[in-house]
């Protein structure tokens, strides 16, 4: 493993291989009709464009026997882990916990809350259920990364400016070297994706790096 052509400058992979792939919230609730994304008033079809890219990265990490973490945004059925502020936010017809066409909206274990079939985790991969937008808040992610001595994170998933960016900022504050995959993340709002890519790599990589998946994959071949 060497370096990846990235912005604002090349991203150095660790020589000891302590790098993980993070796949954020690629769940039906955000990518298919009848889930949370649509309940918030979004066109969910836009997000599906990154599926082949994330699949390719997943194959590369699996082939190199490198750790993969999947996250799911979801709440306990009794909503005890959902703050009232989150529950009550928005003016859509469906709220968290309501019955949608894929089961209860954003509730762990419901059909809509499952990871999409195209990116099903293997038994050896870690799935982090998270009640917040960031993957570190109220989860075991930090402990699990530390256990594997991971220092570098390649970040993918949805949506760029919400759960992906929040997680990347949380990871950056915890000292991880974060690389956001430009074509491996998507938003319901193209301008928000673009702004996020620019803001995380501004000021000399204030939050981290961004790179195209082809340049990342090349570094693992
Ligand atoms: N609404 C939106 O853009 N995102 C979320 O609510 N969660 C995630 O980003 N996963």
Boltz pocket constraint, residues with backbone or C-beta under 6 A from the ligand:
constraints:
  - pocket:
      binder: B
      contacts: [[A, 24], [A, 25], [A, 30], [A, 37], [A, 40], [A, 73], [A, 133], [A, 158], [A, 159], [A, 160], [A, 162], [A, 163], [A, 164], [A, 188]]
      max_distance: 6.0
